[in-house]
Amino acid sequence: MSHRVFVTGLGVVSGFGDDLEKFWFDCLAGACLVEAIPSRWHQFADYRSTIWSPVQVPQWPNLFSRIERMQHDSATIMAVGAAQAALTHAGFTTEVSDRKSNARRILGIDPQRCAAFVGSGVGGVNSFMVNHAHQVLASSVSGAEKARLCGVGGGFRASEHTVRETLRADDQRCNATGRI
């Protein structure tokens, strides 16, 4: 059984920005934003790569509130923004269908006949690492150290160095015990 699939719109978030036409012309011109990782970053971790291509997360004030930008992982924000751009590029109009959850619907489309696919190899890894760091610190740091790292109301104030050292100790402990 085969099905026809039509790509009707494109959206992009890249180091060049979120403008599809500019992205396309930069690609055709052979532009490249890959550069060496700044040396100051090496004090925080031992990277396997020496290059990167940083991407700034666009704000999209009409798509996300300030609170939503703080709650969602940057990969989620970029994926939803690129999907909205693809819908606009395809000529579709969206509207907010549930203001509380900021859910959107595509006008004039039967939701039973429309789909979107979003794929990511490491999307959400930032949120995962931050949450893991909180759990590691909560389970492996003494009460006095927790009091020093956490402000009033339990706010997290650990330095990058503390998080890195704690994660490294946790990895060594897991390797020694065979736990993951």
Backbone as a ProteinNet text record, in pm:
[ID]
protein_1_A
[PRIMARY]
MSHRVFVTGLGVVSGFGDDLEKFWFDCLAGACLVEAIPSRWHQFADYRSTIWSPVQVPQWPNLFSRIERMQHDSATIMAVGAAQAALTHAGFTTEVSDRKSNARRILGIDPQRCAAFVGSGVGGVNSFMVNHAHQVLASSVSGAEKARLCGVGGGFRASEHTVRETLRADDQRCNATGRI
[TERTIARY]
84.1	0	89.2	65.3	144.4	52.5	109.5	36.2	118.9	51.9	121.7	136.1	251.4	278.9	322.4	267.4	302.8	363.8	478.6	538.6	490	412	349.3	411.8	488.2	549.2	674.8	765.3	892.3	910.4	975.5	1013.4	1152.9	1228.5	1366.9	1405.5	1490.3	1558.9	1703.6	1791.6	1932.9	2020	2148	2240.9	2220.2	2161.8	2133.6	2005.1	1929.3	1802.7	1686.2	1567	1447.1	1377.6	1449.3	1394.4	1430.3	1329	1351.2	1425.3	1385	1448.9	1595.1	1625.2	1764.3	1844.6	1788.2	1855.3	1889.8	1792.3	1812.7	1923.4	1920.3	2023.5	2160.7	2166.3	2294.2	2349.8	2262.5	2307	2359.8	2286.8	2330.7	2462.7	2484.6	2607.7	2724.9	2699.2	2805.6	2843.5	2755.7	2785.2	2794.9	2879.5	2900.8	2920.2	2850.6	2862.7	2936	2998.2	3072.4	3202	3230.2	3350.8	3403.5	3520.4	3579.9	3501.4	3486.1	3422.3	3512.3	3457.1	3540.3	3616.6	3741.1	3826.7	3770.7	3696.8	3643	3541.1	3480.7	3383.3	3449.8	3576.9	3646.8	3669.8	3650.5	3663	3540.9	3431.6	3310	3294.4	3358.6	3342.2	3453.1	3469.3	3562.7	3481.2	3484.7	3404.5	3477.3	3401.6	3460.3	3483.8	3406.6	3420.8	3490.4	3554.1	3618.3	3547.8	3438	3365.1	3217.8	3152.9	3009	2950.4	2820.5	2747.4	2629.8	2652.7	2549.5	2422.7	2310.3	2179.5	2113.4	2068.8	1992.8	1846.3	1780.6	1639.1	1559	1481.5	1400.1	1295.4	1250	1154.1	1010.2	966.3	829.9	725.5	715	622.4	475.9	438.6	299.9	271.4	375.1	359.9	377.6	467.2	497.1	493.7	438.6	444.6	582.9	615.1	742.8	754.8	646.4	647.1	667.5	601.7	619.5	763.3	827.7	968.1	1057.8	1022.1	1101.4	1070.9	948.1	907.4	954.3	958.6	988.3	1137	1181.4	1318	1335.5	1455	1480.6	1451.8	1474.8	1444.7	1295	1212.7	1067.3	1025.6	1080.5	1045.9	1083.8	1202.4	1244.8	1159.9	1122.3	1039.9	901.6	839.5	705.5	712.3	814.5	830.2	851.6	934.6	958.1	831.7	753.9	628.2	528.9	521.2	432	475.9	605.5	656.7	624.1	632.7	599.4	451.8	366.6	223	195.5	257.8	241.1	293.2	409.8	469.1	376.7	303.7	211	78.6	61	-60.8	-172.8	-142.4	-243.9	-249.1	-365.3	-384.1	-415.1	-354.3	-381.5	-445	-515.6	-571	-560.2	-561.6	-556.5	-692.4	-693.9	-820	-843.8	-736.5	-748.3	-647.7	-697.8	-610.9	-525.9	-583.3	-512.9	-388	-400.6	-286	-213.4	-261.1	-204.1	-206.2	-306.4	-322.3	-373.2	-326.4	-365.3	-430.7	-510	-569.8	-551.6	-549.1	-535.7	-676.3	-704	-837	-860.7	-980	-1019.2	-961.7	-905.1	-843.6	-912.9	-945	-999.2	-884.1	-888.7	-775.8	-751.8	-847.2	-829.7	-749	-726.7	-656	-527.2	-480.4	-360.8	-266.5	-137.1	-39.9	86.8	162.9	293.5	392.6	514.2	619.5	732.4	777.4	889.8	989.1	1112.2	1214.3	1333.7	1399.8	1517.6	1607.8	1735.3	1830.1	1860.8	1867.6	1901.6	1811	1698.8	1608.4	1565	1570.8	1531.6	1644.9	1764.2	1876.5	1911.1	1890.2	1917.8	1831.4	1702.2	1611.8	1647.8	1682.2	1720.3	1841	1944.3	2066.1	2041	1962.3	1931.8	1856.2	1755.4	1679.2	1767.1	1855.4	1945.7	2038.8	2088.7	2176.9	2104.1	1978	1900.6	1888.5	1859.5	1843	1974.6	2082.7	2213.2	2249.4	2230.8	2263.6	2175.2	2047.8	1955.5	1991.1	2044.7	2071.1	2213.6	2306.7	2446.3	2516.2	2446.4	2509.5	2462.8	2552.8	2519.1	2420.1	2356.7	2258.8	2318	2440.1	2504.2	2534.5	2579	2609.6	2481.8	2370.8	2242.6	2200.1	2217.2	2179.2	2261	2388.6	2473.5	2432.3	2396.9	2364.8	2224.3	2133.3	1993.7	1958.6	1892.6	1850.7	1718.8	1660.9	1531.8	1429.5	1348.1	1247.6	1305.5	1431.1	1488	1539.7	1554.9	1605.7	1745.6	1774.2	1901.7	2004.9	2120.7	2225.3	2361.5	2366.4	2495.8	2572.5	2701.7	2785.6	2802.9	2845.9	2872.7	2976.8	3076.7	3182.6	3125.4	3039.1	2979.9	2897	2815.6	2732.4	2820.6	2925.6	3014.4	3082.6	3134.4	3202.9	3106.3	2985.2	2887.3	2846.7	2824.2	2788.6	2902.8	3026	3140.8	3149.4	3128.5	3131.8	3018.9	2901.5	2788	2818.1	2879.6	2916.4	3015.5	3114.4	3211.9	3145.1	3051.9	2979.5	2896.2	2829	2746.6	2834.1	2948	3038.4	3091.1	3119.3	3173.7	3070.1	2944.1	2838.4	2765.5	2787.9	2718.6	2578.5	2540.8	2409.1	2416.7	2304.1	2294.4	2195
-116.7	0	123.8	214.9	337.2	458.2	562	686.5	799.7	893	1010.6	1111.4	1173.5	1275.2	1400.1	1513.1	1639.6	1732.4	1787.2	1890.1	2022.5	2092.4	2215.5	2341.5	2329.2	2447.2	2410.3	2505.6	2484.1	2589	2549.8	2640.6	2604.6	2703	2677.8	2764.7	2708.4	2784.2	2739.6	2833.9	2799.1	2912.4	2895	3000.5	3127.4	3112.2	3227.6	3299.2	3240.8	3299	3210.1	3269.1	3191	3236	3309.3	3354.2	3252	3185.2	3076.2	3123.8	3236.3	3285.6	3320	3389.4	3422.1	3294.8	3196.2	3068.6	3001.4	2997.4	2932.1	3000.5	3133.3	3204.6	3191.2	3188.6	3168.1	3029.2	2929.5	2793.3	2789.3	2851.3	2853.2	2927.3	3029.6	3107.9	3039.3	2925.5	2854.1	2915.5	2999	3061.3	2954	2977.9	2879.4	2952.2	2907.1	2967.6	2877.3	2770.3	2680.8	2750.4	2744.7	2810	2730.1	2765.1	2697.3	2732.3	2634.2	2660.3	2756.4	2864	2958.6	2887.7	2926.6	2857.9	2864.2	2969.8	2981.4	2870.3	2810.8	2703.7	2575	2558.1	2435	2422.8	2530.5	2520.6	2452.2	2438.6	2379.4	2231.6	2186.1	2046.6	2007.2	1875.7	1821	1783.3	1866.6	1843.9	1750.8	1664.7	1575.9	1650.7	1755	1834.6	1965.6	2024.5	2154.1	2264.2	2229.7	2328	2330.5	2440.2	2453.4	2551.6	2557.2	2655.2	2702.9	2806.3	2848.1	2899	2873.6	2916.9	2998.3	3117.1	3198.9	3161.3	3136.9	3101.6	3229.1	3236	3354.7	3374.4	3496.8	3527.4	3491.9	3517.8	3491.1	3535.1	3665.6	3712.3	3679.4	3661.6	3627.1	3478.1	3399	3254.1	3204.3	3267.4	3225	3344.3	3321.9	3424.6	3418.7	3516.8	3519.6	3397.2	3362.6	3247.5	3117.9	3102.8	2981.4	2967.6	3078.8	3071.9	3023.8	3056.1	3008.9	2862.9	2816.6	2681.2	2576.5	2610.6	2512.3	2507.3	2390.3	2372.7	2449.2	2497.3	2573.8	2490.6	2358.2	2273	2273.6	2273.6	2278.6	2411.4	2519.7	2653.2	2663.5	2615.3	2622.1	2532.6	2414.1	2321.7	2379.8	2432.8	2490.9	2614.8	2696.6	2815.1	2778.8	2677	2633.6	2572.4	2499.6	2441.9	2551.6	2654.6	2767.4	2837.1	2854.3	2915.4	2829.8	2697.4	2606.7	2616.6	2626.3	2642.8	2774.4	2879.8	3010.9	3005.4	2942.6	2929.1	2851.6	2755	2674.8	2746.1	2863.4	2941.4	2913.2	2842.7	2812.8	2923.7	2936.2	3031.6	2953.3	2994.6	2929	3029.5	2975	3059.7	2984.4	3059.4	2998.6	2936.6	2805	2736	2720.7	2727.2	2720.6	2817.8	2929.5	3036.2	2991.8	2909.6	2867.5	2784.8	2692	2608.3	2659.9	2769.1	2827.7	2727	2636.7	2539	2611.9	2567.4	2629.9	2528.8	2579.4	2493.6	2561	2478.2	2526.8	2548.5	2668.1	2699.9	2632.3	2575.6	2516	2378.5	2312.4	2181.1	2079.7	1963.4	1853.8	1792.1	1797.1	1745.1	1595.9	1523.4	1381.1	1355.4	1459.9	1441.5	1523	1568.1	1652.2	1601.7	1604.1	1557.5	1640.7	1636.9	1702.6	1606.4	1606.1	1522.1	1611.9	1591	1665.4	1563.4	1573.5	1480	1554.4	1493.9	1555.1	1446.7	1463.6	1368.6	1396.7	1521.7	1557	1666.7	1691.9	1796	1768.1	1868.9	1854.2	1817.1	1799.5	1757.3	1863.9	1991.9	2096.4	2078.6	2058.5	2038.3	1912.1	1806.2	1681.6	1702.8	1770.5	1790.4	1877.8	1982.6	2068.6	1989.3	1911.1	1831.5	1725.7	1664.2	1563.4	1627.8	1746.6	1815.8	1842.9	1883	1906	1777.3	1665.8	1538.3	1491.7	1507.2	1465.3	1547	1678.6	1763.3	1731.2	1703.3	1674.1	1543.8	1446.2	1315.5	1297.4	1380.9	1352.8	1466.3	1573.4	1687.9	1691.1	1721.8	1727.2	1839.6	1833.5	1935.6	2075	2090.9	2222.1	2272.5	2180.7	2219.9	2259	2184.5	2220.8	2359.7	2390.7	2522.6	2631.1	2602.2	2701.1	2719.3	2607.7	2613.5	2663.8	2643.9	2678.6	2803.5	2893.9	3016.9	2997	3106.3	3101.5	3041.8	2948.4	2883.5	2772.8	2735.4	2623.2	2659.9	2786.2	2825.4	2772.7	2726	2662.8	2769.9	2764.1	2863.6	2800.8	2678.5	2611.5	2672.3	2681.2	2730.3	2620.9	2658	2560.2	2459.4	2508.5	2420.6	2315.7	2357.8	2265	2158.9	2201.5	2107.2	2008.7	2058.8	1971.9	1869.4	1913.7	1823	1720.8	1764	1672	1567.9	1610.1	1515.9	1417.7	1466.2	1378.3	1274.4	1315.1	1221.9	1120.1	1165.7	1075.2	972.5	1016.6	923.9	819.4	860.7	766.2	666	713.3	625.1	524.1	571.2	481.8	378.2	421.2	327	221.7	261.2	167.8	65.6	107.1	16.3	-52.7	-8.4	-66.8	-11.3	91	154.3	259.8	281.2	389.7	488.9
0	0	0	-91.6	-97.2	-82.8	-25.8	-7	-66.6	-126.3	-176.1	-62.7	-58.6	41.9	-31.4	6.4	-56.4	46.9	15.6	99.3	43.6	125.1	74.8	131.5	237.5	297.1	372.4	384.9	453.4	561.9	668.8	775.9	821.2	865.5	903	1022.4	1107.1	1211.8	1202.5	1178.3	1159.3	1212.2	1200.6	1238.2	1156.4	1037.4	952.2	993.6	1084.2	1127.8	1089.9	1088.1	1058.4	931.3	847.3	720.2	612	557.1	461.4	336.4	281.3	158.4	181.7	292.3	323.4	344.3	415.3	437.9	304.9	213.6	84.9	5.1	-2.4	-78.2	-12.8	120.3	188.6	158.7	152.8	117.7	-25.2	-118.6	-258.4	-275.1	-191.1	-199.4	-129.4	-62.2	6.9	139.8	196.1	325.3	433.4	530.9	637	769	871.3	1003.4	1102.5	1054.4	1141.9	1182.4	1312.6	1364.7	1482.8	1528.7	1644.1	1770.5	1859.2	1988.2	2065.5	2122.3	2198.3	2310	2330.7	2427.6	2569.3	2603.9	2739.7	2770.9	2667.8	2689.9	2736.2	2705.1	2741.3	2891.7	2966.6	3112	3174.3	3099.4	3151.9	3117.6	3011.2	2970.5	2874.3	2859.5	2761.5	2638.6	2536.3	2416.1	2320.5	2254.5	2153.9	2023.3	2001.5	1879.7	1913.8	1815.2	1836	1757.3	1689.5	1609.3	1649.7	1615.2	1638.5	1538.9	1537.4	1458.1	1542.9	1624	1718.8	1650.3	1715.6	1666.4	1776.5	1743	1836.8	1824.9	1937.7	1935.9	1912.5	1801.1	1775	1884.4	1902.9	2009.5	1972.4	1850.8	1804.8	1907.8	1935.6	2039.3	2009.7	1883.2	1850.6	1867.4	1888.9	1899.4	2042.7	2118.6	2255.1	2349.2	2467.6	2571.6	2635.9	2714.6	2785.2	2877.2	2943.2	3034.4	2957.1	2842.2	2761.8	2713.7	2679.8	2636.6	2749.9	2874.6	2988.4	3020.8	2995.1	3030	2930.1	2803	2698.2	2666.5	2627.6	2580.8	2449.7	2425.1	2302.5	2177.7	2183.2	2067.5	2037.9	2141.2	2123	2061.6	2111.7	2060.1	1913	1877.4	1737.5	1648.3	1696.8	1617.2	1592	1695.5	1678.5	1589.4	1606.1	1520.8	1375.1	1349.7	1211.7	1152.6	1234.3	1185.9	1150.8	1233.9	1204	1075.3	1056.7	934	812.3	826.1	715.2	679.7	779.6	753.1	681.1	726.9	662	519.1	498.1	365.1	271	326.8	247.1	221.7	283.1	260.3	358.5	468	568.2	672.7	734.6	842.6	969.6	1079.5	1207.5	1302	1400.3	1505.8	1637.4	1746.1	1878.7	1906.3	1933.8	1961.7	2111.4	2191.2	2336.1	2394.5	2443.4	2491.5	2611.9	2699.4	2820	2786.3	2692.8	2655.3	2531.4	2473.7	2351.8	2236	2238.2	2129.9	2005.8	1890.3	1763.4	1672.4	1579.5	1477.1	1342.8	1239.9	1102.9	1048.7	1003.4	952.1	817.6	801	673.9	645.5	746	726.1	817	761.5	839.7	919.1	1052.5	1131.4	1112.6	1057	1031.1	904.1	821.9	694.5	686.6	799.6	800.6	909.2	882.2	980.9	971.3	1077	1078.6	1140.3	1089.7	1143.9	1190.1	1311.9	1366.3	1418.4	1374.4	1419.1	1475	1571.3	1630.9	1686.3	1666.2	1721.7	1867.3	1906.4	2044.2	2099.3	2036.6	2086.1	2228	2312.7	2451.2	2543.9	2489.9	2573.4	2677.2	2646.6	2745.5	2869	2848.7	2962.1	3037.9	2966.1	3030.7	3121.4	3072.3	3150.8	3273.4	3258.2	3373.3	3478.5	3435.8	3530.9	3596.9	3518.8	3574.6	3678	3648.4	3742.4	3873.5	3866.2	3988.2	4069	4001.7	4071.1	4132.8	4059.9	4110.7	4233.2	4224.1	4338.2	4458	4431.1	4540.3	4610.8	4537.2	4597.7	4647.6	4602.2	4637.4	4711.4	4741.1	4807.5	4952.3	5044.1	5186.1	5214	5330	5367.7	5369.6	5423.2	5428.5	5287.5	5201.3	5063.1	4989.4	5012.9	4951.9	4995	5122.7	5172.9	5104.6	5078.5	5011.2	4865.2	4796.5	4654.4	4627.3	4722.4	4700.5	4778.7	4712.2	4777.4	4849.8	4895.5	4963.3	4868.4	4915.1	4832.1	4745.7	4765.3	4691.6	4553.7	4522.7	4391.4	4368.2	4250.9	4218.6	4185	4253.5	4230.1	4209.4	4168.9	4153	4037.4	4054.1	3945.4	3842.1	3723.2	3617.8	3666.2	3740.1	3789.2	3884.3	3976.8	4072.7	4002	3905.3	3830.4	3755.4	3687.7	3611.1	3701.9	3815.3	3906.1	3965.9	3997.3	4053.6	3951.2	3826.5	3721.2	3695.7	3697.8	3675.7	3788.5	3913.4	4026.2	4013.5	3970.4	3952.3	3843.3	3733.3	3625.9	3676.1	3754.9	3808.2	3900.9	3984.1	4075.3	3996.5	3888.4	3804.7	3735.2	3684.3	3616.9	3714	3836.7	3935.7	3979.2	3985.8	4033.2	3919.4	3795.4	3681.5	3662.2	3740.7	3724.7	3615.7	3551.6	3453.1	3504.8
[MASK]
++++++++++++++++++++++++++++++++++++++++++++++++++++++++++++++++++++++++++++++++++++++++++++++++++++++++++++++++++++++++++++++++++++++++++++++++++++++++++++++++++++++++++++++++++++

